Amino acid sequence: MITPQLLAYVAISVSCILKVSSLDTFIAAVYEHAVILPNTTLIPVSREEALALMNRNLDLLEGAITSAAKQGAHIIVTPEDGIYGWNFNRETIYPYLEDIPDPRVNWIPCNYPNRFGHTPVQERLSCLAKHNSIYVVANIGDKKPCNASDPQCPPDGRYQYNTDVVFDSQGKLVARYHKYNLFMGENQFNVPKKPEVVTFDTIFGRFGIFTCFDILFHDPAVTLVKDFHVDTIVFPTAWMNVLPHLSAIEFHSAWAVGMGVNFLAANIHHPHKRMTGSGIYAPDSPRAFHYDMKTKEGKLLISRLNSSSYDPGVVNWASYASSIKAFSTGNQEFKSTVFFDEFTFLELTRVTGNYTVCQKELCCHLSYKMSEKKPDEVYALGAFDGLHIVEGSYYLQICTLLKCKTPDLRTCGDAVESASTRFEMFSLSGTFGTQYVFPEVLLSDSQLAPGEFQVLRDGRLFSVKPPSGPVLTVTLFGRLYEKDWILKASSDLRAQAPGVMLVVIALTVCSFSWFLE
């Protein structure tokens, strides 16, 4: 987590602007971009070839930016990797990089394109923002030279960063963020020495920015909300959907609710890699979202949001669940795997009922009523309290009602995209040991349920009316950030049992291979 000393450093480095919003609402846009990929990412290309590819993508982004501006949008967010794609190595990404200066240099690239060397991508983004009078958020690559005086300087003499940039409506560079939590396979980039907390102030609120995998960790994501009090998060991402709990629209909308902020998520559109799912999410309900696995076209979303942050009041996520006795059903518990984690489950055998399932310190309580119990569809209540160790290490507490893939209980936790069972009501709660819980409701065909559920201050997630579609999952997704490094505390045990680490490594390699397919 970010230390108080670092917070002080960041506070000094961030523009000290009195936060006064002259607009009560604003119009936000996000663009799910069908990126044009390079022919090769394993063989270096010339700078001219790299620019040609980036300009083809910028042509598409220009159309979205222009359209959003004509519809009155104040800000537009575009995806991570949206200008050049992915799967590079350090050498092959280099022709696509530019030197991106600290925003404190007070620079409008559109007006002074050569002030910091050859920066045609930044120039074009700046001009798009200026000529359309709109804030533009984009993701590009930054390069910073270093030498032997820096003991951490890479052998090739430069740092390379996955970088978000923001240009204001005058074309001025107002924010630069280097992604801190790199996903597997991003070996072309370096991790910044410290997590950066980046904000920018506008007449329609204070904004914070982070990228994709950052959302699963405390820094900088939680710090931006809790310590820097941003109203809105802008979130470029290249998110591959992982059901049942980490589909883009499902988790990103839940994060907005759990953290009490607006959340503007722009995803890549590449169905072959299950990349789709963008949205404009308010803390009380999604305003616009897009999920499309069938077509190849991008999608522009536009919606109006409140400028100021939303205060739903403090939720005590364990209050209700800790105050009641466990429901007794007599059903046999069983184990099944959800994204490599072993959950404890109970099958929902009746059309209506009250169930409790526990794992370690977490007990999950569910009350529900189905419209009817279909013989070919099985639902289960599951609990997980443990460290997830595949594609990242992060500690979770999860209570989930989900549809199993088939009537075979061993498929509970497998990815399921459609259902036919409708619920008249549900109420889910858990004895969580964290204040960071994200409520998810996902319906059949990966649809959200705006306005159909609420979170009470006692920690209950409940339906306010029958969901508009069959249910895939109802989930309380809890994060215990302070336990993320629990493996480090057991290093001696790992040394005595190397086979355990071999299993973890094997799973990780298999998962990464699956990602690349």
LOROMI-853102 format. One record per residue (C-alpha): residue number from 1; chain; x, y, z. Coordinates in steps of 0.25 Angstrom, whole numbers, plus 5000, padded with zeros to 4 digits. Example, Ala and Ser with C-alpha at 12.3 -4.5 7.8 and 13.67 -1.06 7.14 Angstrom:
<marnus>
1/A/5049/4982/5031
2/A/5055/4996/5029
</marnus>
This chain:
<marnus>
1/A/5000/5000/5000
2/A/5004/5014/4998
3/A/5012/5020/5010
4/A/5009/5033/5017
5/A/5022/5039/5012
6/A/5018/5035/4998
7/A/5005/5042/5000
8/A/5011/5054/5004
9/A/5021/5054/4992
10/A/5009/5051/4983
11/A/5001/5063/4989
12/A/5012/5072/4986
13/A/5014/5067/4972
14/A/4999/5068/4969
15/A/4994/5082/4964
16/A/4988/5089/4977
17/A/4975/5094/4970
18/A/4963/5098/4979
19/A/4952/5088/4975
20/A/4941/5096/4970
21/A/4931/5089/4961
22/A/4924/5100/4952
23/A/4916/5089/4945
24/A/4906/5080/4953
25/A/4906/5070/4942
26/A/4914/5066/4930
27/A/4913/5057/4918
28/A/4923/5045/4918
29/A/4927/5037/4906
30/A/4935/5024/4905
31/A/4939/5017/4892
32/A/4940/5002/4891
33/A/4950/5001/4880
34/A/4952/4990/4870
35/A/4967/4992/4869
36/A/4975/4989/4856
37/A/4986/4980/4860
38/A/5000/4980/4854
39/A/5004/4969/4845
40/A/5015/4965/4854
41/A/5019/4968/4869
42/A/5031/4958/4869
43/A/5039/4965/4858
44/A/5043/4980/4860
45/A/5038/4990/4850
46/A/5042/5003/4846
47/A/5037/5016/4853
48/A/5030/5019/4840
49/A/5023/5006/4839
50/A/5019/5008/4854
51/A/5013/5022/4851
52/A/5006/5017/4839
53/A/4999/5006/4848
54/A/4996/5016/4859
55/A/4990/5026/4850
56/A/4980/5016/4845
57/A/4975/5014/4859
58/A/4975/5029/4861
59/A/4967/5031/4849
60/A/4956/5022/4856
61/A/4958/5029/4869
62/A/4956/5042/4862
63/A/4943/5038/4857
64/A/4938/5034/4871
65/A/4944/5047/4877
66/A/4937/5056/4867
67/A/4924/5049/4868
68/A/4924/5050/4884
69/A/4928/5064/4883
70/A/4916/5067/4874
71/A/4907/5061/4884
72/A/4912/5070/4895
73/A/4922/5061/4902
74/A/4932/5067/4911
75/A/4941/5056/4912
76/A/4944/5043/4904
77/A/4952/5031/4909
78/A/4958/5021/4899
79/A/4964/5007/4902
80/A/4977/5002/4907
81/A/4986/4997/4895
82/A/4976/5004/4886
83/A/4986/5010/4877
84/A/4996/4999/4874
85/A/4991/4986/4880
86/A/4998/4976/4889
87/A/5007/4964/4891
88/A/5020/4972/4888
89/A/5034/4970/4894
90/A/5043/4981/4899
91/A/5050/4982/4885
92/A/5037/4981/4876
93/A/5029/4992/4884
94/A/5040/5002/4884
95/A/5037/5008/4870
96/A/5023/5011/4876
97/A/5028/5019/4888
98/A/5029/5034/4890
99/A/5035/5042/4901
100/A/5023/5047/4909
101/A/5027/5059/4918
102/A/5022/5062/4932
103/A/5009/5070/4930
104/A/5015/5081/4939
105/A/5023/5086/4927
106/A/5010/5093/4922
107/A/5010/5087/4908
108/A/5000/5088/4897
109/A/5006/5078/4886
110/A/4996/5083/4876
111/A/5002/5097/4877
112/A/5017/5093/4880
113/A/5019/5079/4874
114/A/5034/5078/4874
115/A/5036/5084/4888
116/A/5040/5070/4893
117/A/5045/5063/4881
118/A/5037/5056/4870
119/A/5023/5053/4877
120/A/5013/5052/4865
121/A/5004/5043/4873
122/A/5003/5053/4885
123/A/5002/5064/4875
124/A/4990/5057/4868
125/A/4983/5054/4881
126/A/4985/5068/4886
127/A/4979/5074/4873
128/A/4967/5065/4874
129/A/4964/5070/4888
130/A/4966/5084/4884
131/A/4959/5084/4871
132/A/4947/5077/4877
133/A/4947/5085/4891
134/A/4947/5071/4898
135/A/4956/5064/4909
136/A/4962/5052/4902
137/A/4968/5040/4910
138/A/4977/5031/4902
139/A/4987/5020/4905
140/A/5001/5020/4898
141/A/5015/5016/4902
142/A/5025/5025/4909
143/A/5040/5023/4908
144/A/5050/5029/4918
145/A/5065/5028/4916
146/A/5074/5024/4928
147/A/5089/5020/4930
148/A/5098/5013/4939
149/A/5096/5023/4950
150/A/5083/5017/4952
151/A/5084/5003/4958
152/A/5071/4999/4953
153/A/5073/5004/4939
154/A/5069/4992/4929
155/A/5081/4987/4921
156/A/5076/4994/4908
157/A/5077/5007/4915
158/A/5063/5012/4916
159/A/5050/5010/4924
160/A/5037/5007/4916
161/A/5024/5009/4922
162/A/5009/5006/4919
163/A/5004/5020/4919
164/A/4991/5027/4920
165/A/4990/5042/4915
166/A/4979/5052/4917
167/A/4978/5065/4908
168/A/4968/5076/4912
169/A/4959/5083/4903
170/A/4970/5093/4899
171/A/4979/5081/4895
172/A/4988/5083/4908
173/A/4994/5070/4914
174/A/4988/5070/4928
175/A/4991/5056/4933
176/A/5001/5045/4930
177/A/5000/5031/4938
178/A/5009/5020/4937
179/A/5002/5006/4939
180/A/5007/5000/4952
181/A/5000/4986/4953
182/A/5005/4980/4940
183/A/4997/4968/4935
184/A/5005/4955/4931
185/A/5011/4956/4917
186/A/5014/4971/4918
187/A/5029/4969/4919
188/A/5031/4980/4909
189/A/5028/4990/4920
190/A/5035/4994/4933
191/A/5027/4995/4946
192/A/5029/5009/4952
193/A/5038/5010/4964
194/A/5026/5015/4972
195/A/5011/5015/4969
196/A/5007/5028/4963
197/A/4994/5035/4969
198/A/4989/5043/4957
199/A/4978/5053/4957
200/A/4973/5065/4949
201/A/4963/5075/4952
202/A/4952/5080/4943
203/A/4940/5089/4944
204/A/4932/5076/4945
205/A/4939/5070/4956
206/A/4952/5063/4960
207/A/4957/5051/4952
208/A/4966/5040/4955
209/A/4972/5030/4945
210/A/4978/5016/4946
211/A/4978/5004/4936
212/A/4972/4990/4934
213/A/4979/4981/4944
214/A/4981/4992/4954
215/A/4966/4991/4958
216/A/4969/4978/4966
217/A/4979/4985/4975
218/A/4979/4995/4986
219/A/4989/5005/4980
220/A/4987/5014/4973
221/A/4972/5010/4971
222/A/4966/5011/4985
223/A/4976/5022/4989
224/A/4970/5031/4978
225/A/4956/5030/4984
226/A/4959/5029/4999
227/A/4971/5039/5000
228/A/4970/5048/4988
229/A/4954/5048/4988
230/A/4952/5047/4973
231/A/4938/5048/4967
232/A/4941/5040/4954
233/A/4951/5029/4950
234/A/4955/5029/4935
235/A/4959/5014/4932
236/A/4966/5010/4919
237/A/4966/4995/4919
238/A/4969/4983/4910
239/A/4960/4973/4918
240/A/4958/4959/4915
241/A/4945/4954/4921
242/A/4945/4943/4931
243/A/4932/4938/4936
244/A/4926/4936/4946
245/A/4931/4948/4954
246/A/4941/4956/4945
247/A/4933/4960/4933
248/A/4937/4974/4930
249/A/4923/4981/4931
250/A/4920/4972/4943
251/A/4932/4976/4951
252/A/4934/4990/4947
253/A/4920/4994/4950
254/A/4921/4987/4963
255/A/4934/4995/4966
256/A/4927/5008/4964
257/A/4916/5004/4974
258/A/4926/4999/4984
259/A/4935/5011/4984
260/A/4924/5021/4982
261/A/4929/5028/4969
262/A/4926/5030/4954
263/A/4934/5020/4946
264/A/4937/5022/4931
265/A/4942/5008/4925
266/A/4947/5007/4911
267/A/4950/4993/4906
268/A/4956/4988/4894
269/A/4946/4981/4884
270/A/4953/4968/4880
271/A/4943/4956/4882
272/A/4953/4946/4878
273/A/4960/4948/4891
274/A/4947/4951/4899
275/A/4950/4965/4900
276/A/4937/4974/4900
277/A/4930/4981/4911
278/A/4930/4996/4913
279/A/4922/5005/4921
280/A/4918/5018/4928
281/A/4915/5014/4942
282/A/4910/5023/4953
283/A/4911/5019/4967
284/A/4896/5016/4969
285/A/4894/5009/4955
286/A/4900/5007/4941
287/A/4896/5018/4932
288/A/4901/5012/4919
289/A/4908/4999/4915
290/A/4912/4990/4904
291/A/4915/4976/4902
292/A/4916/4969/4889
293/A/4922/4956/4885
294/A/4916/4955/4871
295/A/4920/4967/4863
296/A/4934/4973/4860
297/A/4930/4988/4860
298/A/4934/4998/4871
299/A/4923/5005/4880
300/A/4922/5019/4885
301/A/4914/5021/4898
302/A/4910/5034/4903
303/A/4902/5038/4916
304/A/4901/5049/4926
305/A/4906/5048/4940
306/A/4906/5056/4953
307/A/4919/5063/4955
308/A/4921/5062/4970
309/A/4924/5049/4977
310/A/4912/5040/4983
311/A/4912/5037/4998
312/A/4903/5025/5000
313/A/4907/5025/5015
314/A/4916/5015/5021
315/A/4913/5000/5019
316/A/4916/4991/5030
317/A/4917/4978/5021
318/A/4917/4968/5032
319/A/4906/4975/5041
320/A/4894/4967/5036
321/A/4901/4954/5033
322/A/4908/4954/5047
323/A/4895/4957/5054
324/A/4887/4944/5050
325/A/4888/4929/5052
326/A/4893/4920/5041
327/A/4881/4915/5033
328/A/4880/4900/5034
329/A/4876/4892/5021
330/A/4882/4878/5023
331/A/4888/4879/5009
332/A/4902/4873/5007
333/A/4913/4883/5004
334/A/4922/4881/4992
335/A/4935/4887/4986
336/A/4936/4892/4972
337/A/4946/4902/4966
338/A/4943/4916/4961
339/A/4955/4922/4953
340/A/4965/4913/4960
341/A/4960/4915/4974
342/A/4953/4904/4982
343/A/4939/4909/4987
344/A/4930/4902/4997
345/A/4916/4901/4991
346/A/4902/4897/4995
347/A/4892/4893/4984
348/A/4879/4901/4984
349/A/4869/4889/4983
350/A/4856/4896/4985
351/A/4848/4907/4978
352/A/4850/4916/4991
353/A/4859/4915/5003
354/A/4869/4921/5012
355/A/4883/4915/5012
356/A/4897/4918/5019
357/A/4910/4913/5014
358/A/4924/4916/5021
359/A/4938/4915/5018
360/A/4949/4919/5028
361/A/4944/4932/5034
362/A/4934/4935/5023
363/A/4919/4931/5025
364/A/4910/4934/5013
365/A/4895/4935/5015
366/A/4884/4935/5004
367/A/4869/4936/5004
368/A/4863/4934/4990
369/A/4850/4931/4982
370/A/4850/4925/4968
371/A/4839/4927/4959
372/A/4840/4912/4957
373/A/4851/4901/4959
374/A/4855/4896/4945
375/A/4860/4882/4945
376/A/4871/4884/4935
377/A/4877/4896/4942
378/A/4885/4896/4956
379/A/4888/4908/4964
380/A/4898/4908/4976
381/A/4902/4917/4988
382/A/4917/4918/4989
383/A/4927/4923/4998
384/A/4942/4926/4997
385/A/4952/4932/5007
386/A/4966/4931/5002
387/A/4978/4935/4994
388/A/4976/4935/4979
389/A/4989/4932/4972
390/A/4987/4930/4957
391/A/4990/4942/4948
392/A/4993/4951/4960
393/A/4993/4949/4975
394/A/4981/4955/4983
395/A/4973/4951/4995
396/A/4958/4949/4993
397/A/4945/4947/5001
398/A/4934/4944/4992
399/A/4919/4940/4994
400/A/4912/4936/4981
401/A/4899/4931/4976
402/A/4902/4925/4962
403/A/4897/4916/4951
404/A/4905/4903/4949
405/A/4908/4900/4935
406/A/4901/4887/4935
407/A/4893/4879/4946
408/A/4907/4872/4949
409/A/4911/4879/4962
410/A/4926/4878/4958
411/A/4922/4889/4947
412/A/4918/4899/4958
413/A/4928/4911/4955
414/A/4930/4908/4940
415/A/4927/4920/4931
416/A/4912/4921/4928
417/A/4907/4931/4918
418/A/4892/4928/4918
419/A/4881/4923/4927
420/A/4866/4922/4927
421/A/4862/4922/4942
422/A/4856/4935/4947
423/A/4857/4939/4962
424/A/4845/4947/4968
425/A/4855/4952/4980
426/A/4869/4950/4986
427/A/4876/4955/4998
428/A/4891/4952/5000
429/A/4900/4955/5011
430/A/4913/4951/5017
431/A/4922/4952/5030
432/A/4933/4960/5022
433/A/4946/4964/5028
434/A/4947/4976/5019
435/A/4940/4989/5016
436/A/4944/4987/5001
437/A/4933/4979/4995
438/A/4927/4980/4981
439/A/4913/4976/4978
440/A/4911/4969/4965
441/A/4898/4964/4958
442/A/4899/4958/4944
443/A/4887/4953/4936
444/A/4887/4944/4924
445/A/4894/4948/4912
446/A/4903/4956/4920
447/A/4893/4967/4923
448/A/4893/4977/4935
449/A/4881/4980/4944
450/A/4881/4995/4946
451/A/4871/4999/4957
452/A/4868/4985/4960
453/A/4876/4983/4973
454/A/4881/4991/4985
455/A/4891/4990/4996
456/A/4887/4993/5010
457/A/4896/4999/5020
458/A/4896/4986/5028
459/A/4903/4979/5016
460/A/4891/4972/5009
461/A/4890/4972/4994
462/A/4876/4970/4991
463/A/4866/4971/4979
464/A/4857/4983/4979
465/A/4848/4976/4969
466/A/4849/4963/4961
467/A/4861/4963/4952
468/A/4857/4966/4937
469/A/4864/4954/4932
470/A/4869/4940/4937
471/A/4880/4941/4947
472/A/4895/4936/4944
473/A/4901/4941/4957
474/A/4898/4950/4969
475/A/4911/4952/4976
476/A/4918/4960/4987
477/A/4933/4961/4983
478/A/4941/4965/4995
479/A/4956/4969/4995
480/A/4965/4968/5007
481/A/4977/4976/5001
482/A/4985/4975/5014
483/A/4986/4960/5012
484/A/4991/4960/4998
485/A/5005/4956/5001
486/A/5002/4945/5011
487/A/5011/4936/5002
488/A/5023/4944/5006
489/A/5020/4942/5021
490/A/5021/4927/5018
491/A/5034/4927/5010
492/A/5040/4917/5020
493/A/5029/4907/5017
494/A/5030/4909/5002
495/A/5045/4906/5003
496/A/5041/4893/5010
497/A/5031/4889/5000
498/A/5036/4893/4986
499/A/5026/4884/4980
500/A/5015/4894/4984
501/A/5022/4905/4976
502/A/5023/4896/4964
503/A/5008/4894/4964
504/A/5006/4909/4965
505/A/5016/4912/4953
506/A/5010/4901/4945
507/A/4996/4907/4947
508/A/5001/4920/4943
509/A/5008/4916/4931
510/A/4996/4908/4926
511/A/4987/4920/4929
512/A/4996/4930/4921
513/A/4997/4920/4909
514/A/4982/4920/4910
515/A/4982/4935/4909
516/A/4991/4936/4897
517/A/4982/4926/4889
</marnus>
